Amino acid sequence: MIVVVDTGLGNVGSVVNMCARLGVRVKPSGSEEDVRVASVLILPGIGAFDAGMKRLRDLNLVDALTTRVMSGRVPVLGICLGMQLMTRGSEEGVEQGLGWVPASTRSIRNIVPASPARLRLPHIGWNYVRAARDHPLTRNFDPETRFYFVHSYAVVCDDPNDLLVTTNCEGLELTAGFARGNVIGTQYHPEKSHKFGMQMFRDFFAWTEGRR
């Protein structure tokens, strides 16, 4: 069962619709029981880091998700805030993150060497991306591949080998995606990225088939 984790803070409907267009059946759910039996997990999210972690705790999903992902090794895709929640924590708040990937979430303003007057946040719009390394989720990238972004915070990985996709902001390459074993995260919104997002989901589900 493919579970789209529904905390009430993400584009769950858009994710479900995109999957349906690919002929992939998914179950949107905020149930601990569904998470514990999922064969694939998708963790979308929009909004503040602390609010996202609080919703996971309120739904009793933190332990269930961590057990399924870290012990069960099921494939998981985090989208936008969902990706950030996979890190240790964020400069946006004080809550501890899930900690599945050795990384931190930082304000783009603190990462990009640009004056506050020149740097416009949130970073919104379509951006070209670049694969940082070979991976099944990036092998169909081409020079025109681009995705839709909406964010003011970005992930900084401790291990450069976890970096999967980058995008340019004010001349600096920001993390647009990471991959560490069964854990995948994208800062962009593939569910809102039309044909590029559809291809990414297609590649994600093909990749999960070999890991189930």
Backbone as JSON Lines, residues from 0, in Angstrom:
{"i":0,"aa":"M","n":[0.84,-1.19,0.0],"ca":[0.0,0.0,0.0],"c":[0.88,1.25,0.0]}
{"i":1,"aa":"I","n":[0.6,2.16,-0.92],"ca":[1.32,3.43,-0.99],"c":[0.5,4.46,-0.22]}
{"i":2,"aa":"V","n":[1.08,5.02,0.83],"ca":[0.38,5.95,1.7],"c":[0.92,7.36,1.49]}
{"i":3,"aa":"V","n":[0.03,8.29,1.18],"ca":[0.36,9.71,1.18],"c":[-0.03,10.24,2.55]}
{"i":4,"aa":"V","n":[0.95,10.61,3.34],"ca":[0.7,11.01,4.73],"c":[-0.05,12.34,4.74]}
{"i":5,"aa":"D","n":[-1.23,12.32,5.32],"ca":[-2.12,13.48,5.34],"c":[-2.12,14.09,6.73]}
{"i":6,"aa":"T","n":[-1.39,15.19,6.89],"ca":[-1.37,15.9,8.17],"c":[-2.25,17.14,8.13]}
{"i":7,"aa":"G","n":[-2.84,17.4,6.97],"ca":[-3.63,18.6,6.81],"c":[-2.8,19.8,6.42]}
{"i":8,"aa":"L","n":[-1.51,19.59,6.16],"ca":[-0.61,20.71,5.86],"c":[0.06,20.58,4.5]}
{"i":9,"aa":"G","n":[-0.43,19.69,3.64],"ca":[0.23,19.49,2.36],"c":[-0.72,19.43,1.2]}
{"i":10,"aa":"N","n":[-0.13,19.4,0.0],"ca":[-0.92,19.29,-1.22],"c":[-1.31,17.83,-1.46]}
{"i":11,"aa":"V","n":[-2.01,17.24,-0.52],"ca":[-2.34,15.82,-0.61],"c":[-3.2,15.55,-1.85]}
{"i":12,"aa":"G","n":[-4.19,16.4,-2.06],"ca":[-5.06,16.19,-3.22],"c":[-4.3,16.25,-4.53]}
{"i":13,"aa":"S","n":[-3.37,17.19,-4.64],"ca":[-2.57,17.31,-5.86],"c":[-1.68,16.09,-6.06]}
{"i":14,"aa":"V","n":[-1.12,15.57,-4.98],"ca":[-0.27,14.38,-5.08],"c":[-1.11,13.19,-5.52]}
{"i":15,"aa":"V","n":[-2.28,13.02,-4.9],"ca":[-3.16,11.91,-5.25],"c":[-3.59,12.0,-6.71]}
{"i":16,"aa":"N","n":[-3.91,13.2,-7.16],"ca":[-4.33,13.38,-8.55],"c":[-3.2,13.06,-9.53]}
{"i":17,"aa":"M","n":[-1.99,13.49,-9.2],"ca":[-0.86,13.2,-10.07],"c":[-0.63,11.69,-10.16]}
{"i":18,"aa":"C","n":[-0.71,11.02,-9.02],"ca":[-0.53,9.57,-9.02],"c":[-1.62,8.88,-9.83]}
{"i":19,"aa":"A","n":[-2.85,9.38,-9.71],"ca":[-3.96,8.8,-10.47],"c":[-3.73,8.93,-11.97]}
{"i":20,"aa":"R","n":[-3.15,10.04,-12.39],"ca":[-2.87,10.24,-13.82],"c":[-1.86,9.21,-14.33]}
{"i":21,"aa":"L","n":[-1.03,8.71,-13.41],"ca":[-0.05,7.69,-13.77],"c":[-0.59,6.28,-13.6]}
{"i":22,"aa":"G","n":[-1.83,6.17,-13.13],"ca":[-2.41,4.85,-12.9],"c":[-1.93,4.19,-11.63]}
{"i":23,"aa":"V","n":[-1.42,4.99,-10.69],"ca":[-0.9,4.47,-9.43],"c":[-1.91,4.73,-8.32]}
{"i":24,"aa":"R","n":[-2.34,3.68,-7.64],"ca":[-3.29,3.82,-6.55],"c":[-2.56,4.15,-5.26]}
{"i":25,"aa":"V","n":[-2.98,5.22,-4.63],"ca":[-2.39,5.62,-3.35],"c":[-3.52,5.86,-2.36]}
{"i":26,"aa":"K","n":[-3.15,5.84,-1.08],"ca":[-4.14,6.08,-0.03],"c":[-3.72,7.28,0.8]}
{"i":27,"aa":"P","n":[-4.47,8.39,0.73],"ca":[-4.17,9.51,1.63],"c":[-4.65,9.16,3.04]}
{"i":28,"aa":"S","n":[-3.78,9.32,4.02],"ca":[-4.15,8.88,5.37],"c":[-3.27,9.55,6.42]}
{"i":29,"aa":"G","n":[-3.9,9.87,7.54],"ca":[-3.17,10.33,8.71],"c":[-3.21,9.3,9.81]}
{"i":30,"aa":"S","n":[-3.48,8.03,9.43],"ca":[-3.64,6.95,10.39],"c":[-2.31,6.27,10.7]}
{"i":31,"aa":"E","n":[-2.03,6.1,11.97],"ca":[-0.83,5.39,12.41],"c":[-0.83,3.96,11.89]}
{"i":32,"aa":"E","n":[-2.0,3.33,11.88],"ca":[-2.1,1.93,11.42],"c":[-1.73,1.82,9.94]}
{"i":33,"aa":"D","n":[-2.18,2.76,9.12],"ca":[-1.85,2.72,7.7],"c":[-0.36,2.94,7.47]}
{"i":34,"aa":"V","n":[0.22,3.85,8.22],"ca":[1.65,4.11,8.09],"c":[2.46,2.87,8.41]}
{"i":35,"aa":"R","n":[2.06,2.14,9.44],"ca":[2.85,0.99,9.89],"c":[2.83,-0.19,8.91]}
{"i":36,"aa":"V","n":[1.9,-0.18,7.95],"ca":[1.85,-1.27,6.97],"c":[2.15,-0.78,5.56]}
{"i":37,"aa":"A","n":[2.5,0.48,5.42],"ca":[2.76,1.04,4.09],"c":[3.99,0.4,3.47]}
{"i":38,"aa":"S","n":[3.92,0.17,2.15],"ca":[5.09,-0.33,1.41],"c":[5.87,0.82,0.79]}
{"i":39,"aa":"V","n":[5.22,1.97,0.62],"ca":[5.84,3.2,0.13],"c":[5.15,4.36,0.85]}
{"i":40,"aa":"L","n":[5.93,5.38,1.2],"ca":[5.38,6.55,1.88],"c":[5.7,7.81,1.09]}
{"i":41,"aa":"I","n":[4.74,8.72,1.05],"ca":[4.96,10.06,0.5],"c":[4.56,11.05,1.58]}
{"i":42,"aa":"L","n":[5.49,11.94,1.92],"ca":[5.27,12.91,3.0],"c":[5.29,14.32,2.42]}
{"i":43,"aa":"P","n":[4.13,14.84,2.0],"ca":[4.09,16.21,1.5],"c":[3.95,17.2,2.65]}
{"i":44,"aa":"G","n":[4.11,18.47,2.36],"ca":[3.94,19.46,3.41],"c":[4.12,20.87,2.91]}
{"i":45,"aa":"I","n":[3.36,21.77,3.5],"ca":[3.46,23.2,3.22],"c":[3.34,23.93,4.55]}
{"i":46,"aa":"G","n":[4.15,24.98,4.74],"ca":[4.01,25.77,5.95],"c":[5.23,25.72,6.84]}
{"i":47,"aa":"A","n":[5.01,26.0,8.12],"ca":[6.1,26.15,9.08],"c":[6.58,24.8,9.61]}
{"i":48,"aa":"F","n":[7.88,24.74,9.89],"ca":[8.51,23.51,10.36],"c":[7.89,23.02,11.67]}
{"i":49,"aa":"D","n":[7.8,23.9,12.66],"ca":[7.27,23.48,13.96],"c":[5.83,22.99,13.85]}
{"i":50,"aa":"A","n":[5.03,23.65,13.01],"ca":[3.64,23.22,12.83],"c":[3.59,21.83,12.21]}
{"i":51,"aa":"G","n":[4.51,21.56,11.28],"ca":[4.55,20.24,10.66],"c":[4.9,19.14,11.65]}
{"i":52,"aa":"M","n":[5.91,19.38,12.47],"ca":[6.29,18.38,13.47],"c":[5.2,18.21,14.52]}
{"i":53,"aa":"K","n":[4.55,19.29,14.89],"ca":[3.47,19.19,15.88],"c":[2.33,18.33,15.35]}
{"i":54,"aa":"R","n":[1.99,18.51,14.06],"ca":[0.92,17.7,13.47],"c":[1.29,16.23,13.46]}
{"i":55,"aa":"L","n":[2.55,15.9,13.15],"ca":[2.98,14.5,13.16],"c":[2.87,13.92,14.57]}
{"i":56,"aa":"R","n":[3.23,14.7,15.57],"ca":[3.12,14.23,16.95],"c":[1.66,14.07,17.35]}
{"i":57,"aa":"D","n":[0.84,15.04,17.02],"ca":[-0.58,14.99,17.4],"c":[-1.26,13.76,16.81]}
{"i":58,"aa":"L","n":[-0.81,13.34,15.63],"ca":[-1.39,12.16,14.96],"c":[-0.67,10.87,15.35]}
{"i":59,"aa":"N","n":[0.28,10.96,16.29],"ca":[1.06,9.8,16.74],"c":[1.8,9.12,15.58]}
{"i":60,"aa":"L","n":[2.33,9.95,14.68],"ca":[2.97,9.39,13.49],"c":[4.5,9.39,13.54]}
{"i":61,"aa":"V","n":[5.1,10.1,14.48],"ca":[6.56,10.21,14.48],"c":[7.22,8.85,14.64]}
{"i":62,"aa":"D","n":[6.83,8.09,15.66],"ca":[7.43,6.77,15.88],"c":[7.07,5.8,14.76]}
{"i":63,"aa":"A","n":[5.82,5.85,14.31],"ca":[5.38,4.94,13.25],"c":[6.16,5.19,11.96]}
{"i":64,"aa":"L","n":[6.32,6.45,11.59],"ca":[7.07,6.79,10.39],"c":[8.53,6.39,10.51]}
{"i":65,"aa":"T","n":[9.12,6.71,11.64],"ca":[10.55,6.42,11.82],"c":[10.81,4.92,11.81]}
{"i":66,"aa":"T","n":[9.95,4.16,12.45],"ca":[10.11,2.71,12.44],"c":[9.99,2.15,11.03]}
{"i":67,"aa":"R","n":[8.99,2.64,10.3],"ca":[8.78,2.11,8.94],"c":[9.92,2.49,8.01]}
{"i":68,"aa":"V","n":[10.42,3.72,8.15],"ca":[11.46,4.21,7.25],"c":[12.85,3.71,7.64]}
{"i":69,"aa":"M","n":[13.18,3.83,8.91],"ca":[14.55,3.52,9.33],"c":[14.77,2.04,9.62]}
{"i":70,"aa":"S","n":[13.76,1.36,10.17],"ca":[13.89,-0.08,10.43],"c":[13.32,-0.9,9.28]}
{"i":71,"aa":"G","n":[12.15,-0.51,8.79],"ca":[11.53,-1.24,7.69],"c":[12.14,-0.94,6.34]}
{"i":72,"aa":"R","n":[12.88,0.18,6.25],"ca":[13.58,0.57,5.02],"c":[12.63,0.74,3.84]}
{"i":73,"aa":"V","n":[11.38,1.16,4.1],"ca":[10.46,1.37,2.98],"c":[10.85,2.66,2.28]}
{"i":74,"aa":"P","n":[10.66,2.73,0.96],"ca":[10.96,3.96,0.23],"c":[10.03,5.09,0.68]}
{"i":75,"aa":"V","n":[10.61,6.29,0.82],"ca":[9.81,7.44,1.23],"c":[10.24,8.65,0.42]}
{"i":76,"aa":"L","n":[9.25,9.46,0.03],"ca":[9.49,10.71,-0.69],"c":[8.94,11.85,0.13]}
{"i":77,"aa":"G","n":[9.8,12.77,0.53],"ca":[9.38,13.98,1.23],"c":[9.34,15.14,0.25]}
{"i":78,"aa":"I","n":[8.26,15.92,0.3],"ca":[8.07,17.02,-0.64],"c":[8.01,18.34,0.12]}
{"i":79,"aa":"C","n":[8.86,19.29,-0.25],"ca":[8.9,20.63,0.31],"c":[9.07,20.56,1.84]}
{"i":80,"aa":"L","n":[8.07,20.97,2.62],"ca":[8.19,20.87,4.07],"c":[8.44,19.43,4.49]}
{"i":81,"aa":"G","n":[7.85,18.47,3.79],"ca":[8.09,17.07,4.11],"c":[9.55,16.71,4.03]}
{"i":82,"aa":"M","n":[10.27,17.25,3.05],"ca":[11.71,17.05,2.95],"c":[12.42,17.67,4.16]}
{"i":83,"aa":"Q","n":[12.05,18.88,4.5],"ca":[12.71,19.57,5.61],"c":[12.49,18.86,6.94]}
{"i":84,"aa":"L","n":[11.3,18.26,7.11],"ca":[11.01,17.54,8.36],"c":[11.92,16.33,8.54]}
{"i":85,"aa":"M","n":[12.51,15.83,7.45],"ca":[13.41,14.68,7.52],"c":[14.78,15.03,8.1]}
{"i":86,"aa":"T","n":[15.06,16.33,8.26],"ca":[16.36,16.76,8.77],"c":[16.33,16.83,10.31]}
{"i":87,"aa":"R","n":[17.45,17.26,10.89],"ca":[17.52,17.35,12.36],"c":[16.63,18.44,12.92]}
{"i":88,"aa":"G","n":[16.51,19.53,12.17],"ca":[15.75,20.67,12.66],"c":[15.9,21.83,11.7]}
{"i":89,"aa":"S","n":[15.23,22.94,12.04],"ca":[15.2,24.08,11.14],"c":[15.44,25.38,11.89]}
{"i":90,"aa":"E","n":[16.1,26.32,11.22],"ca":[16.26,27.66,11.79],"c":[14.92,28.37,11.9]}
{"i":91,"aa":"E","n":[13.9,27.83,11.25],"ca":[12.57,28.44,11.3],"c":[11.91,28.24,12.65]}
{"i":92,"aa":"G","n":[12.31,27.2,13.39],"ca":[11.63,26.89,14.64],"c":[12.55,26.26,15.66]}
{"i":93,"aa":"V","n":[11.96,25.62,16.65],"ca":[12.72,25.04,17.75],"c":[12.5,23.54,17.87]}
{"i":94,"aa":"E","n":[11.56,23.0,17.12],"ca":[11.24,21.58,17.23],"c":[12.35,20.71,16.64]}
{"i":95,"aa":"Q","n":[12.52,19.53,17.22],"ca":[13.44,18.55,16.67],"c":[12.8,17.87,15.47]}
{"i":96,"aa":"G","n":[13.58,17.73,14.38],"ca":[13.06,17.07,13.19],"c":[13.11,15.57,13.31]}
{"i":97,"aa":"L","n":[12.72,14.89,12.25],"ca":[12.72,13.43,12.24],"c":[14.13,12.85,12.27]}
{"i":98,"aa":"G","n":[15.09,13.57,11.69],"ca":[16.49,13.16,11.77],"c":[16.85,11.95,10.93]}
{"i":99,"aa":"W","n":[16.13,11.72,9.84],"ca":[16.42,10.56,8.99],"c":[17.64,10.8,8.11]}
{"i":100,"aa":"V","n":[17.94,12.05,7.86],"ca":[19.09,12.43,7.03],"c":[19.95,13.39,7.84]}
{"i":101,"aa":"P","n":[21.28,13.2,7.86],"ca":[22.15,14.14,8.58],"c":[22.23,15.47,7.82]}
{"i":102,"aa":"A","n":[21.34,16.36,8.17],"ca":[21.23,17.64,7.48],"c":[20.47,18.61,8.37]}
{"i":103,"aa":"S","n":[20.57,19.87,8.05],"ca":[19.82,20.9,8.76],"c":[19.09,21.77,7.75]}
{"i":104,"aa":"T","n":[18.03,22.42,8.2],"ca":[17.24,23.3,7.35],"c":[17.53,24.74,7.77]}
{"i":105,"aa":"R","n":[17.99,25.54,6.8],"ca":[18.43,26.89,7.11],"c":[17.69,27.92,6.27]}
{"i":106,"aa":"S","n":[17.6,29.13,6.78],"ca":[17.03,30.22,6.02],"c":[17.91,30.49,4.79]}
{"i":107,"aa":"I","n":[17.28,30.61,3.65],"ca":[18.05,30.93,2.44],"c":[18.81,32.23,2.64]}
{"i":108,"aa":"R","n":[18.26,33.14,3.4],"ca":[18.92,34.43,3.65],"c":[20.25,34.23,4.36]}
{"i":109,"aa":"N","n":[20.37,33.16,5.14],"ca":[21.62,32.89,5.85],"c":[22.59,32.05,5.03]}
{"i":110,"aa":"I","n":[22.11,31.5,3.91],"ca":[22.95,30.67,3.06],"c":[23.5,31.47,1.89]}
{"i":111,"aa":"V","n":[22.64,32.25,1.27],"ca":[23.01,32.96,0.05],"c":[23.78,34.23,0.39]}
{"i":112,"aa":"P","n":[24.96,34.42,-0.18],"ca":[25.74,35.65,0.09],"c":[25.19,36.84,-0.69]}
{"i":113,"aa":"A","n":[24.05,37.34,-0.26],"ca":[23.42,38.47,-0.94],"c":[22.79,39.38,0.11]}
{"i":114,"aa":"S","n":[22.69,40.64,-0.22],"ca":[22.1,41.58,0.73],"c":[20.61,41.31,0.85]}
{"i":115,"aa":"P","n":[20.03,41.52,2.05],"ca":[18.59,41.3,2.22],"c":[17.75,42.07,1.22]}
{"i":116,"aa":"A","n":[18.22,43.25,0.8],"ca":[17.44,44.05,-0.14],"c":[17.37,43.4,-1.51]}
{"i":117,"aa":"R","n":[18.42,42.64,-1.88],"ca":[18.45,42.04,-3.21],"c":[17.8,40.66,-3.22]}
{"i":118,"aa":"L","n":[17.83,39.98,-2.09],"ca":[17.32,38.63,-2.02],"c":[15.83,38.65,-1.71]}
{"i":119,"aa":"R","n":[15.02,38.17,-2.64],"ca":[13.58,38.17,-2.45],"c":[13.1,36.81,-1.97]}
{"i":120,"aa":"L","n":[12.45,36.81,-0.83],"ca":[11.91,35.58,-0.26],"c":[10.42,35.77,0.02]}
{"i":121,"aa":"P","n":[9.63,34.73,-0.09],"ca":[10.05,33.37,-0.43],"c":[10.51,33.25,-1.89]}
{"i":122,"aa":"H","n":[11.3,32.22,-2.12],"ca":[11.78,31.89,-3.46],"c":[10.64,31.15,-4.15]}
{"i":123,"aa":"I","n":[9.98,31.83,-5.11],"ca":[8.79,31.29,-5.74],"c":[8.97,31.23,-7.25]}
{"i":124,"aa":"G","n":[8.58,30.13,-7.85],"ca":[8.54,30.06,-9.3],"c":[9.21,28.83,-9.86]}
{"i":125,"aa":"W","n":[9.29,28.79,-11.17],"ca":[9.89,27.67,-11.88],"c":[11.39,27.86,-11.98]}
{"i":126,"aa":"N","n":[12.14,26.84,-11.55],"ca":[13.59,26.9,-11.62],"c":[14.13,25.66,-12.33]}
{"i":127,"aa":"Y","n":[15.17,25.89,-13.12],"ca":[15.9,24.77,-13.7],"c":[16.66,24.05,-12.58]}
{"i":128,"aa":"V","n":[16.84,22.77,-12.75],"ca":[17.56,21.98,-11.75],"c":[18.7,21.22,-12.43]}
{"i":129,"aa":"R","n":[19.65,20.78,-11.6],"ca":[20.8,20.03,-12.1],"c":[21.0,18.8,-11.22]}
{"i":130,"aa":"A","n":[21.2,17.66,-11.84],"ca":[21.5,16.45,-11.08],"c":[22.91,16.56,-10.51]}
{"i":131,"aa":"A","n":[23.04,16.32,-9.21],"ca":[24.35,16.37,-8.57],"c":[25.09,15.04,-8.71]}
{"i":132,"aa":"R","n":[24.35,13.96,-8.98],"ca":[24.95,12.65,-9.16],"c":[23.96,11.75,-9.89]}
{"i":133,"aa":"D","n":[24.47,10.63,-10.34],"ca":[23.61,9.68,-11.04],"c":[22.68,8.98,-10.06]}
{"i":134,"aa":"H","n":[21.41,8.88,-10.44],"ca":[20.42,8.23,-9.59],"c":[19.22,7.93,-10.48]}
{"i":135,"aa":"P","n":[18.46,6.88,-10.2],"ca":[17.27,6.59,-11.01],"c":[16.29,7.75,-11.11]}
{"i":136,"aa":"L","n":[16.26,8.64,-10.13],"ca":[15.32,9.76,-10.17],"c":[15.82,10.94,-10.99]}
{"i":137,"aa":"T","n":[17.07,10.9,-11.44],"ca":[17.6,12.02,-12.21],"c":[18.03,11.6,-13.62]}
{"i":138,"aa":"R","n":[17.92,10.35,-13.96],"ca":[18.43,9.89,-15.26],"c":[17.6,10.4,-16.43]}
{"i":139,"aa":"N","n":[16.39,10.86,-16.18],"ca":[15.57,11.43,-17.26],"c":[15.61,12.95,-17.28]}
{"i":140,"aa":"F","n":[16.5,13.55,-16.47],"ca":[16.67,14.99,-16.53],"c":[17.3,15.37,-17.86]}
{"i":141,"aa":"D","n":[16.93,16.54,-18.36],"ca":[17.6,17.11,-19.53],"c":[17.79,18.61,-19.26]}
{"i":142,"aa":"P","n":[18.43,19.36,-20.17],"ca":[18.68,20.78,-19.92],"c":[17.43,21.61,-19.68]}
{"i":143,"aa":"E","n":[16.27,21.1,-20.08],"ca":[15.02,21.86,-19.9],"c":[14.26,21.48,-18.64]}
{"i":144,"aa":"T","n":[14.75,20.51,-17.88],"ca":[14.03,20.04,-16.7],"c":[13.93,21.15,-15.66]}
{"i":145,"aa":"R","n":[12.72,21.43,-15.23],"ca":[12.51,22.47,-14.24],"c":[11.29,22.11,-13.38]}
{"i":146,"aa":"F","n":[11.28,22.67,-12.19],"ca":[10.23,22.36,-11.23],"c":[9.75,23.64,-10.54]}
{"i":147,"aa":"Y","n":[8.6,23.51,-9.9],"ca":[7.99,24.65,-9.21],"c":[8.43,24.67,-7.74]}
{"i":148,"aa":"F","n":[8.94,25.81,-7.3],"ca":[9.43,25.99,-5.93],"c":[8.62,27.07,-5.21]}
{"i":149,"aa":"V","n":[8.42,26.86,-3.91],"ca":[7.9,27.9,-3.01],"c":[8.55,27.65,-1.65]}
{"i":150,"aa":"H","n":[9.58,28.43,-1.32],"ca":[10.24,28.2,-0.03],"c":[11.13,29.37,0.36]}
{"i":151,"aa":"S","n":[11.34,29.49,1.67],"ca":[12.26,30.48,2.23],"c":[13.4,29.8,2.98]}
{"i":152,"aa":"Y","n":[13.3,28.49,3.12],"ca":[14.31,27.7,3.82],"c":[14.79,26.59,2.91]}
{"i":153,"aa":"A","n":[16.04,26.2,3.09],"ca":[16.62,25.16,2.24],"c":[17.46,24.22,3.1]}
{"i":154,"aa":"V","n":[17.6,23.0,2.63],"ca":[18.34,21.96,3.36],"c":[19.82,22.05,3.03]}
{"i":155,"aa":"V","n":[20.63,21.89,4.06],"ca":[22.08,21.8,3.89],"c":[22.5,20.43,4.41]}
{"i":156,"aa":"C","n":[23.0,19.57,3.53],"ca":[23.4,18.21,3.9],"c":[24.79,18.2,4.52]}
{"i":157,"aa":"D","n":[24.96,17.41,5.59],"ca":[26.29,17.22,6.17],"c":[27.19,16.47,5.2]}
{"i":158,"aa":"D","n":[26.64,15.45,4.56],"ca":[27.39,14.59,3.65],"c":[27.07,14.98,2.22]}
{"i":159,"aa":"P","n":[28.05,15.49,1.47],"ca":[27.78,15.89,0.08],"c":[27.32,14.73,-0.8]}
{"i":160,"aa":"N","n":[27.59,13.51,-0.37],"ca":[27.12,12.35,-1.14],"c":[25.61,12.18,-1.1]}
{"i":161,"aa":"D","n":[24.95,12.85,-0.15],"ca":[23.48,12.79,-0.07],"c":[22.82,13.76,-1.04]}
{"i":162,"aa":"L","n":[23.57,14.72,-1.52],"ca":[23.01,15.71,-2.44],"c":[22.6,15.05,-3.74]}
{"i":163,"aa":"L","n":[21.38,15.32,-4.19],"ca":[20.86,14.69,-5.41],"c":[20.59,15.7,-6.51]}
{"i":164,"aa":"V","n":[19.95,16.81,-6.16],"ca":[19.55,17.81,-7.15],"c":[19.84,19.2,-6.59]}
{"i":165,"aa":"T","n":[20.31,20.1,-7.43],"ca":[20.54,21.48,-7.01],"c":[19.78,22.44,-7.91]}
{"i":166,"aa":"T","n":[19.59,23.66,-7.4],"ca":[19.0,24.73,-8.2],"c":[19.72,26.02,-7.85]}
{"i":167,"aa":"N","n":[19.7,26.98,-8.74],"ca":[20.45,28.21,-8.55],"c":[19.6,29.3,-7.92]}
{"i":168,"aa":"C","n":[20.14,29.93,-6.89],"ca":[19.48,31.07,-6.25],"c":[20.53,32.12,-5.94]}
{"i":169,"aa":"E","n":[20.41,33.27,-6.59],"ca":[21.37,34.36,-6.38],"c":[22.81,33.9,-6.63]}
{"i":170,"aa":"G","n":[22.99,33.02,-7.59],"ca":[24.33,32.59,-7.95],"c":[24.87,31.44,-7.12]}
{"i":171,"aa":"L","n":[24.1,30.97,-6.14],"ca":[24.54,29.86,-5.3],"c":[23.68,28.64,-5.58]}
{"i":172,"aa":"E","n":[24.32,27.47,-5.65],"ca":[23.58,26.25,-5.86],"c":[22.97,25.79,-4.53]}
{"i":173,"aa":"L","n":[21.66,25.81,-4.45],"ca":[20.94,25.33,-3.26],"c":[20.53,23.88,-3.45]}
{"i":174,"aa":"T","n":[20.38,23.18,-2.35],"ca":[19.87,21.81,-2.39],"c":[18.41,21.82,-2.83]}
{"i":175,"aa":"A","n":[18.13,21.12,-3.92],"ca":[16.76,20.97,-4.38],"c":[16.25,19.56,-4.13]}
{"i":176,"aa":"G","n":[17.15,18.65,-3.78],"ca":[16.75,17.28,-3.48],"c":[17.9,16.5,-2.88]}
{"i":177,"aa":"F","n":[17.57,15.54,-2.03],"ca":[18.6,14.64,-1.5],"c":[18.13,13.2,-1.62]}
{"i":178,"aa":"A","n":[19.08,12.29,-1.53],"ca":[18.77,10.85,-1.55],"c":[19.77,10.15,-0.65]}
{"i":179,"aa":"R","n":[19.25,9.44,0.32],"ca":[20.09,8.67,1.24],"c":[19.41,7.32,1.45]}
{"i":180,"aa":"G","n":[19.9,6.3,0.75],"ca":[19.27,4.99,0.84],"c":[17.84,5.03,0.35]}
{"i":181,"aa":"N","n":[16.93,4.67,1.22],"ca":[15.51,4.63,0.87],"c":[14.8,5.97,1.07]}
{"i":182,"aa":"V","n":[15.55,6.99,1.47],"ca":[14.95,8.3,1.79],"c":[15.25,9.3,0.68]}
{"i":183,"aa":"I","n":[14.19,9.82,0.08],"ca":[14.3,10.82,-0.97],"c":[13.57,12.09,-0.52]}
{"i":184,"aa":"G","n":[14.15,13.25,-0.8],"ca":[13.48,14.51,-0.52],"c":[13.61,15.47,-1.68]}
{"i":185,"aa":"T","n":[12.54,16.2,-1.96],"ca":[12.58,17.25,-2.99],"c":[12.06,18.54,-2.4]}
{"i":186,"aa":"Q","n":[12.84,19.62,-2.56],"ca":[12.37,20.92,-2.1],"c":[11.28,21.45,-3.01]}
{"i":187,"aa":"Y","n":[11.33,21.1,-4.27],"ca":[10.32,21.53,-5.24],"c":[9.05,20.68,-5.12]}
{"i":188,"aa":"H","n":[8.02,21.13,-5.82],"ca":[6.72,20.46,-5.8],"c":[6.52,19.7,-7.11]}
{"i":189,"aa":"P","n":[6.84,18.42,-7.17],"ca":[6.61,17.68,-8.41],"c":[5.13,17.58,-8.75]}
{"i":190,"aa":"E","n":[4.27,17.59,-7.74],"ca":[2.82,17.48,-7.99],"c":[2.25,18.72,-8.66]}
{"i":191,"aa":"K","n":[3.04,19.81,-8.7],"ca":[2.62,21.04,-9.35],"c":[3.51,21.38,-10.54]}
{"i":192,"aa":"S","n":[4.32,20.42,-10.98],"ca":[5.33,20.7,-12.0],"c":[5.03,20.04,-13.35]}
{"i":193,"aa":"H","n":[3.77,19.78,-13.6],"ca":[3.31,19.33,-14.92],"c":[4.1,18.12,-15.43]}
{"i":194,"aa":"K","n":[4.56,18.17,-16.69],"ca":[5.19,16.99,-17.28],"c":[6.48,16.61,-16.58]}
{"i":195,"aa":"F","n":[7.18,17.6,-16.02],"ca":[8.44,17.3,-15.33],"c":[8.16,16.57,-14.02]}
{"i":196,"aa":"G","n":[7.14,17.02,-13.32],"ca":[6.75,16.34,-12.09],"c":[6.19,14.96,-12.35]}
{"i":197,"aa":"M","n":[5.44,14.83,-13.43],"ca":[4.88,13.53,-13.78],"c":[6.0,12.52,-14.06]}
{"i":198,"aa":"Q","n":[7.03,12.97,-14.77],"ca":[8.16,12.09,-15.04],"c":[8.89,11.72,-13.75]}
{"i":199,"aa":"M","n":[9.02,12.67,-12.84],"ca":[9.7,12.37,-11.59],"c":[8.94,11.34,-10.77]}
{"i":200,"aa":"F","n":[7.6,11.49,-10.69],"ca":[6.81,10.5,-9.98],"c":[6.9,9.14,-10.68]}
{"i":201,"aa":"R","n":[6.89,9.15,-11.99],"ca":[7.02,7.9,-12.74],"c":[8.35,7.21,-12.38]}
{"i":202,"aa":"D","n":[9.41,8.0,-12.34],"ca":[10.72,7.44,-12.0],"c":[10.77,6.98,-10.54]}
{"i":203,"aa":"F","n":[10.11,7.74,-9.65],"ca":[10.08,7.36,-8.24],"c":[9.4,6.02,-8.05]}
{"i":204,"aa":"F","n":[8.24,5.83,-8.67],"ca":[7.52,4.57,-8.49],"c":[8.27,3.41,-9.13]}
{"i":205,"aa":"A","n":[8.94,3.65,-10.25],"ca":[9.76,2.59,-10.86],"c":[10.9,2.23,-9.91]}
{"i":206,"aa":"W","n":[11.49,3.22,-9.29],"ca":[12.59,2.97,-8.35],"c":[12.11,2.19,-7.13]}
{"i":207,"aa":"T","n":[10.9,2.5,-6.64],"ca":[10.39,1.8,-5.46],"c":[10.1,0.33,-5.74]}
{"i":208,"aa":"E","n":[9.77,0.01,-6.99],"ca":[9.45,-1.38,-7.32],"c":[10.62,-2.3,-7.0]}
{"i":209,"aa":"G","n":[11.82,-1.83,-7.22],"ca":[13.0,-2.64,-6.94],"c":[13.38,-2.71,-5.49]}
{"i":210,"aa":"R","n":[12.68,-1.94,-4.64],"ca":[13.03,-1.87,-3.22],"c":[11.94,-2.47,-2.33]}
{"i":211,"aa":"R","n":[10.82,-2.93,-2.91],"ca":[9.73,-3.48,-2.1],"c":[9.89,-4.99,-1.91]}
